[in-house]
Amino acid sequence: MTDDPAVDEADNRAREQQRSLVLALKGAQLSVEELWMRYFGMGGEAGFLEVDAYVHGVGRTPALDRDILAHAVNERLDELTWAKRAGYSRSLRSREPRDPPLAALVRLLEGAELAPPDRLPAIAETAGQAMGVHIRIYLVDYDQRYLCLLPTGSPTREEDAVPAGAFEIDNTLPGRAFQQVQTLPSQTSDRYRLWVPLLDGVERLGVLDVQVNDIDDLYDPGLRAQCQWLSHLIGHLVTAMGQYGDALERTRLRARRTVNAELIWSLLPPLTAGVDSFVVTGVIEPRHSVSGDAFDYALSETTADLIVLDAVGHDLRSGLIAAAALAAYRSARHAGHGLYEQARTIDETISGQFGHSLFATAVLAELDLATGRLRYINAGHPEPLIMRGGKIVKPLHAGHSLPLGLGIGELHIGEEFLQPEDWLLLYTDGVPEARDDNGEFFGETRLIDFLRREAAAGHPPPETARRLIKAVLDHQHQPMEDDATVLLARWTHPRQLMPDA
């Protein structure tokens, strides 16, 4: 014993570490010489005699060398799956998470490694068990009418049928959780559950059915926050795993896509995305047989770039024109070029590949996220609309040029300044030109009236876009004669993109 408690504590810790090493060494079935060889291979500098003396309790050994010896023994124990471990000179972080929420997230991450998309429901359920809940995944179908249960194993699909076990978005509690992006409780005689929006960023992918054991859990703010963490991670996995398998697509598809539609959908970005002060969402119809409509965007800290285009025709060639146009647009954008060069590249690509008689109408836009300055080109397309305070302020009349592919000639760029909370609507002519059974167009007046009503309802942009395209389809009462695409954006104050969950 000394007069310094810190020294005494260090000596006691060293002796305890030596005793744990001796015990672990027996379980590791290593001789002292074999231990020294492993220690030396890890960078230890002490000689064999020094290590032998330490193992037998003679002499003092620096903490670093003690830790290297402990690690050498523990690596051997890992090979043997031995329960005992040699102690270290300091407390180490646990290899296995002890906190239930962290354990759930780790199980998701580890379970997804090398897993096919079919396994995602089982991975989610395993993660839920770590938190003491049961989880089922419901994905929104591409028609955005139903929330479809993601089954364990490879799903089957019946075309045009209501999926088994699905919930309608417009008439059910899970659908309301999806629409409002809010966690909602549900209580029946024998079951308590939380319906949690399933998100990838701000893109709505469906809902989680989180079954809990006690009614008090329904109103536990901590549990709700933990479920939202799971939702975001599962949402990321849905997006990522959907890239290398068909199980998730089969759940979301209610009808077979045409070759044209597969081409277009393979090119589209996520339907919804957002940054601090901006959110954008797109919808396209007919979803299973779209021909030549497409959209794209790119978001950064400072700028939002947008394009909506409509390629001439209704066959595979129109899809090829749209694909070439998007590729040209991205090529120019990735090179750092602005609106003029983007439009010129698309124009030259279409005319160079398809001749001078084929074209695509388009709106290309660039928004400065710091100032609200909007610059745009309208190449033969319906004029974009700005909505402010629930009213359409104005169509954007400037920046007109010929459709892309016909030669852009002298190009003028339009300019407008948005105000915070302004909405920007880009759309193709299939929206106002949708006809009912009497041949009456949906029209711009009905479009503006719809937007005014939706602004008063306070829905987030993804839900507004979904409702708009549904209104167009309800007006048509029959398959669309032309593609109809909506790209809806809102420039807002930071952290106010979506309602609080």
C-alpha positions in Angstrom: 0.0 0.0 0.0 1.1 3.6 -0.7 -0.1 7.0 0.4 -1.5 7.6 -3.1 -5.0 6.1 -3.6 -4.7 6.5 -7.4 -1.5 4.4 -7.4 -3.1 1.8 -5.2 -6.1 1.6 -7.5 -3.9 1.2 -10.6 -2.0 -1.6 -8.8 -5.2 -3.4 -7.9 -6.5 -3.1 -11.4 -3.2 -4.5 -12.8 -3.3 -7.5 -10.5 -7.0 -8.1 -11.3 -6.1 -7.9 -15.0 -3.3 -10.4 -14.6 -5.5 -12.9 -12.8 -8.2 -12.6 -15.5 -5.5 -13.2 -18.1 -4.4 -16.4 -16.4 -7.9 -17.7 -16.2 -8.7 -16.8 -19.8 -5.4 -18.3 -20.9 -6.5 -21.7 -19.7 -9.7 -21.5 -21.6 -7.8 -20.4 -24.7 -5.7 -23.5 -24.6 -2.6 -21.5 -25.3 0.9 -22.0 -23.9 2.8 -19.0 -22.7 5.1 -19.4 -25.8 2.0 -19.4 -28.1 0.6 -16.4 -26.3 3.9 -14.5 -26.7 3.9 -15.3 -30.5 0.4 -13.9 -30.9 1.4 -10.8 -28.7 4.5 -10.3 -30.7 2.6 -10.5 -34.0 0.3 -7.7 -32.8 3.2 -5.4 -32.2 4.1 -6.2 -28.6 7.8 -5.4 -27.8 8.4 -7.3 -24.5 10.5 -10.5 -24.7 9.3 -14.0 -24.0 10.8 -14.0 -20.5 9.1 -10.8 -19.5 5.7 -12.2 -20.7 6.3 -15.4 -18.9 7.1 -13.6 -15.7 3.9 -11.5 -16.0 1.8 -14.5 -16.6 3.2 -16.1 -13.4 2.7 -13.0 -11.4 6.3 -11.8 -11.2 7.3 -8.3 -12.2 5.4 -5.3 -13.6 4.2 -4.9 -17.2 3.0 -1.6 -18.8 -0.7 -1.2 -19.4 -0.3 -1.2 -23.2 1.5 -4.5 -23.1 -1.1 -6.0 -20.7 -3.9 -4.9 -23.1 -2.1 -6.4 -26.2 -1.7 -9.7 -24.3 -5.4 -9.6 -23.3 -6.4 -9.0 -26.8 -4.3 -11.9 -28.1 -6.0 -14.2 -25.6 -9.5 -12.8 -26.5 -8.9 -13.3 -30.2 -8.2 -16.9 -29.5 -11.3 -17.2 -27.3 -13.3 -15.7 -30.1 -12.1 -18.5 -32.3 -13.2 -21.1 -29.7 -16.4 -19.1 -28.7 -15.2 -19.3 -25.0 -17.3 -17.4 -22.6 -14.5 -16.1 -20.3 -12.5 -13.1 -21.4 -9.3 -11.5 -20.2 -9.8 -8.0 -18.7 -8.4 -4.8 -20.1 -6.8 -1.9 -18.2 -9.8 0.3 -18.9 -13.5 -0.1 -19.4 -14.3 -0.9 -23.0 -17.5 -0.2 -24.9 -19.9 -3.0 -25.2 -19.8 -5.0 -28.4 -23.5 -5.7 -28.2 -25.9 -2.8 -27.7 -27.8 -3.0 -24.4 -30.3 -0.2 -25.0 -33.4 -1.6 -26.8 -33.7 1.2 -29.5 -30.1 0.9 -30.4 -30.3 -2.9 -30.4 -33.3 -2.6 -32.8 -31.4 -0.3 -35.2 -28.3 -2.6 -35.1 -30.5 -5.7 -35.9 -31.9 -3.8 -38.9 -28.4 -2.9 -40.2 -26.9 -6.3 -39.6 -29.9 -8.2 -40.9 -30.0 -6.3 -44.1 -26.4 -7.2 -45.0 -26.5 -9.7 -47.8 -30.3 -10.1 -47.4 -32.6 -10.2 -50.4 -35.6 -7.7 -50.4 -37.9 -10.7 -49.6 -36.4 -10.9 -46.2 -37.1 -7.3 -45.1 -40.4 -8.1 -43.2 -38.5 -10.7 -41.1 -35.7 -8.3 -40.5 -38.1 -5.6 -39.3 -39.9 -8.0 -37.0 -36.6 -9.0 -35.5 -35.8 -5.4 -34.9 -39.2 -4.8 -33.3 -38.6 -7.7 -30.9 -35.6 -5.9 -29.5 -37.9 -3.1 -28.6 -40.7 -5.3 -27.3 -43.1 -4.6 -30.2 -44.2 -6.4 -33.3 -43.8 -4.7 -36.7 -45.4 -5.2 -40.1 -44.7 -3.2 -43.2 -47.3 -1.8 -45.5 -46.1 -0.2 -48.8 -48.1 2.3 -50.8 -49.0 1.0 -54.3 -47.9 2.9 -57.3 -51.5 4.1 -57.9 -51.3 5.6 -54.4 -54.7 4.2 -53.5 -53.8 1.3 -51.2 -51.4 0.4 -48.4 -50.3 -3.1 -49.2 -48.9 -5.6 -46.7 -45.4 -6.6 -47.5 -45.5 -10.4 -46.9 -42.8 -12.6 -45.7 -41.2 -14.4 -48.7 -41.8 -13.6 -52.4 -45.1 -11.8 -52.9 -47.6 -12.7 -55.6 -49.7 -10.1 -57.4 -53.2 -10.2 -58.9 -53.5 -7.6 -61.6 -56.1 -4.9 -61.0 -57.4 -6.6 -57.8 -57.5 -5.0 -54.4 -54.5 -6.5 -52.6 -55.3 -8.9 -49.8 -55.1 -7.3 -46.4 -54.6 -3.8 -47.9 -56.0 -0.6 -46.5 -57.5 2.2 -48.6 -55.6 5.4 -48.2 -58.7 7.6 -48.4 -61.0 5.8 -45.9 -58.9 4.2 -43.1 -56.8 5.1 -40.1 -53.6 3.8 -41.6 -54.4 5.8 -44.7 -54.8 8.9 -42.6 -51.4 8.3 -40.9 -49.9 8.1 -44.4 -51.7 11.2 -45.7 -50.9 13.4 -42.7 -47.5 12.0 -42.0 -48.4 11.5 -38.4 -48.2 8.6 -36.0 -51.7 7.6 -35.0 -52.8 5.2 -32.2 -55.4 2.4 -32.7 -57.1 0.5 -30.0 -59.4 -2.5 -30.4 -60.7 -5.0 -27.9 -57.6 -7.2 -28.1 -54.9 -5.2 -29.8 -53.1 -1.9 -29.4 -51.1 -0.5 -32.3 -49.3 2.6 -33.6 -49.6 3.4 -37.3 -46.2 5.1 -38.1 -45.5 6.8 -41.5 -42.8 4.9 -43.4 -40.4 7.5 -44.8 -37.2 7.7 -46.8 -36.3 11.3 -46.1 -39.6 13.1 -46.8 -40.7 10.5 -49.4 -43.8 8.6 -48.2 -43.4 4.8 -48.8 -46.2 3.4 -46.6 -46.8 2.8 -42.9 -45.5 0.6 -40.2 -48.0 -1.4 -38.1 -46.4 -1.4 -34.7 -48.3 -3.6 -32.3 -47.6 -2.9 -28.6 -48.5 -4.8 -25.4 -50.1 -2.1 -23.3 -52.4 0.7 -23.9 -50.0 3.1 -22.1 -47.5 2.4 -24.9 -49.8 4.1 -27.4 -49.1 7.5 -25.7 -45.5 7.0 -24.7 -43.6 9.8 -26.5 -40.3 7.9 -26.1 -41.7 4.9 -27.9 -43.1 7.0 -30.7 -39.8 8.7 -31.2 -38.1 5.3 -31.3 -40.6 4.0 -33.8 -39.9 7.0 -36.0 -36.2 6.2 -36.0 -37.1 2.6 -37.1 -39.4 4.0 -39.8 -36.6 6.2 -41.3 -34.1 3.3 -41.3 -36.6 0.8 -42.8 -37.6 3.4 -45.3 -33.9 3.7 -46.4 -33.8 -0.1 -46.7 -36.9 -0.2 -48.8 -35.4 2.2 -51.3 -31.9 0.6 -51.3 -33.1 -3.0 -51.4 -35.7 -2.3 -54.1 -32.8 -1.6 -56.4 -31.6 -5.2 -56.5 -34.7 -7.4 -56.3 -38.4 -7.5 -57.4 -40.2 -8.4 -54.2 -41.0 -4.8 -53.2 -42.0 -3.9 -56.7 -44.4 -6.8 -56.9 -46.1 -5.6 -53.7 -46.5 -2.1 -55.0 -47.5 -2.9 -58.6 -51.2 -3.6 -59.2 -50.9 -3.9 -62.9 -48.2 -4.9 -65.3 -46.2 -2.0 -66.7 -45.7 -1.5 -70.4 -42.2 -1.5 -71.9 -42.6 2.3 -72.3 -43.6 2.7 -68.6 -40.7 0.6 -67.4 -38.3 2.8 -69.4 -39.7 6.0 -67.9 -39.9 4.7 -64.3 -36.3 3.5 -64.5 -35.3 7.1 -65.1 -37.3 8.9 -62.5 -35.8 10.2 -59.3 -37.6 9.5 -55.9 -41.1 10.9 -56.2 -40.5 13.2 -53.2 -37.4 14.8 -51.8 -36.6 17.8 -49.6 -33.8 20.0 -48.2 -34.0 22.5 -45.4 -36.0 25.1 -47.2 -37.5 23.3 -50.2 -39.6 20.2 -50.9 -40.5 18.8 -54.3 -42.8 16.0 -55.3 -43.9 14.4 -58.6 -46.8 12.3 -59.8 -47.1 10.7 -63.3 -50.1 9.1 -65.0 -51.0 6.6 -66.4 -48.5 5.0 -64.1 -48.5 1.6 -65.8 -48.5 2.8 -69.4 -46.9 6.3 -69.4 -45.3 7.0 -72.8 -43.3 10.2 -73.0 -43.8 12.3 -69.8 -40.9 12.5 -67.3 -39.5 14.8 -64.7 -36.2 15.2 -62.8 -34.7 17.4 -60.1 -31.4 18.0 -58.3 -31.2 19.6 -54.8 -28.1 21.1 -53.1 -27.4 23.5 -50.2 -28.0 26.5 -52.5 -30.0 25.5 -55.6 -32.9 23.4 -56.8 -32.9 22.4 -60.4 -36.2 21.1 -62.0 -37.4 19.8 -65.3 -40.7 18.5 -66.6 -40.9 17.3 -70.1 -43.4 15.8 -72.6 -42.0 14.0 -75.6 -44.2 13.9 -78.7 -46.1 10.7 -79.5 -47.6 7.8 -77.6 -45.3 4.9 -78.5 -42.0 3.5 -77.5 -40.2 6.2 -79.6 -41.7 8.9 -77.3 -40.2 7.1 -74.3 -36.8 7.0 -76.0 -37.0 10.7 -76.8 -37.9 11.4 -73.1 -35.0 9.1 -72.0 -32.5 10.9 -74.3 -33.7 14.3 -73.1 -33.3 13.4 -69.4 -29.8 11.9 -70.1 -28.8 15.1 -72.0 -30.2 17.3 -69.1 -28.3 15.3 -66.5 -25.1 15.4 -68.6 -25.2 19.2 -68.8 -26.2 19.6 -65.2 -23.5 17.2 -63.9 -21.0 19.3 -65.8 -22.1 22.4 -63.9 -23.9 24.1 -66.8 -26.9 26.3 -66.3 -30.3 26.6 -68.0 -29.1 27.8 -71.4 -26.6 24.9 -71.9 -29.0 22.4 -70.5 -31.7 23.4 -73.0 -29.2 23.5 -75.9 -27.8 20.0 -75.0 -31.3 18.5 -74.9 -32.3 20.2 -78.2 -29.1 19.0 -80.0 -29.5 15.5 -78.6 -33.1 15.1 -79.7 -32.5 16.5 -83.2 -29.2 14.5 -83.6 -30.8 11.2 -82.6 -34.3 11.5 -83.9 -34.2 14.1 -86.7 -35.8 17.6 -86.8 -39.4 16.5 -86.9 -39.6 15.1 -83.4 -39.4 17.1 -80.2 -40.2 17.4 -76.5 -41.9 20.3 -74.7 -40.3 21.2 -71.4 -39.9 23.6 -68.5 -36.5 23.9 -67.0 -36.2 25.9 -63.8 -33.5 26.9 -61.4 -34.3 28.2 -57.9 -31.8 30.0 -55.6 -32.8 28.7 -52.2 -31.3 31.6 -50.3 -33.1 34.4 -52.2 -36.1 32.7 -53.9 -34.9 33.9 -57.3 -36.4 31.6 -59.9 -35.0 31.4 -63.5 -36.7 29.3 -66.1 -37.1 28.3 -69.7 -40.4 27.3 -71.2 -39.9 25.3 -74.4 -43.5 25.1 -75.8 -44.9 23.8 -72.5 -47.9 24.8 -70.4 -47.0 27.8 -68.2 -46.0 27.1 -64.6 -48.1 28.5 -61.8 -47.2 30.2 -58.6 -49.5 29.9 -55.6 -49.2 32.3 -52.7 -51.5 32.5 -49.6 -53.9 30.0 -51.1 -54.3 31.9 -54.4 -52.8 31.6 -57.8 -50.7 34.7 -58.1 -49.7 34.4 -61.8 -48.7 32.0 -64.5 -45.1 32.5 -65.6 -45.3 34.1 -69.0 -41.7 34.6 -69.9 -38.8 32.5 -71.0 -40.5 31.0 -74.1 -38.7 29.1 -76.8 -39.5 26.4 -79.4 -39.9 22.8 -78.2 -36.6 21.1 -77.7 -35.4 19.3 -80.9 -36.7 22.0 -83.3 -33.8 24.4 -82.7 -33.9 26.7 -79.7 -32.8 29.8 -81.6 -32.4 33.0 -79.6 -33.1 32.0 -76.0 -34.6 34.2 -73.3 -34.6 33.1 -69.7 -37.6 34.1 -67.5 -37.1 35.3 -64.0 -39.4 35.6 -60.9 -38.8 36.0 -57.2 -40.7 33.6 -54.9 -41.8 34.5 -51.4 -41.5 32.1 -48.4 -44.3 29.5 -48.4 -44.9 29.9 -52.2 -45.9 26.9 -54.2 -44.6 26.2 -57.7 -46.5 23.9 -60.0 -45.1 22.5 -63.2 -47.4 20.2 -65.2 -47.9 18.6 -68.7 -50.9 19.3 -70.9 -52.5 15.9 -70.0 -53.7 17.5 -66.7 -55.9 20.3 -68.1 -56.8 18.2 -71.2 -58.3 15.2 -69.3 -61.9 14.8 -70.4 -65.0 13.5 -68.7 -67.7 11.4 -70.4 -69.2 14.5 -72.1 -65.9 15.6 -73.5 -65.5 18.5 -71.0 -61.8 19.3 -70.2 -60.5 19.3 -66.7 -59.2 22.7 -67.7 -57.0 25.3 -66.0 -60.0 26.9 -64.1 -60.7 23.6 -62.4 -57.0 23.1 -61.8 -56.7 26.5 -60.1 -59.9 25.9 -58.0 -58.5 22.6 -56.8 -55.2 24.1 -55.8 -57.0 26.9 -53.9 -59.0 24.3 -51.9 -56.0 22.2 -51.2 -54.0 25.1 -50.0 -56.7 25.8 -47.4 -56.6 22.2 -46.2 -52.9 22.5 -45.3 -51.8 19.2 -46.8 -48.0 18.7 -47.4 -46.9 18.8 -51.1 -46.9 14.9 -51.6 -50.5 14.6 -50.5 -51.6 17.6 -52.5 -50.0 16.1 -55.6 -51.6 12.8 -54.9 -55.0 14.4 -54.5 -54.6 16.5 -57.7 -53.8 13.5 -59.9 -56.7 11.6 -58.3 -59.0 14.5 -59.1 -57.9 14.4 -62.7 -58.4 10.6 -62.9 -61.9 10.9 -61.3 -62.8 13.6 -63.9 -61.7 11.4 -66.8 -63.6 8.2 -65.7 -61.7 6.2 -68.2 -58.1 5.4 -69.2 -56.0 8.5 -69.8 -55.7 9.5 -73.5 -52.5 11.5 -72.8 -49.8 11.4 -70.1 -50.4 13.7 -67.2 -47.5 14.8 -65.0 -47.4 17.1 -62.0 -44.2 18.4 -60.3 -45.2 20.4 -57.2 -42.6 22.3 -55.1 -42.7 24.5 -52.1 -40.1 27.0 -51.0 -40.5 27.5 -47.2 -38.7 28.3 -44.0 -36.2 25.7 -42.8 -37.5 22.7 -40.8 -41.1 23.3 -41.9 -41.3 20.9 -44.8 -43.6 18.3 -43.3 -46.1 18.2 -40.3 -44.7 17.0 -37.0 -45.2 13.3 -36.6 
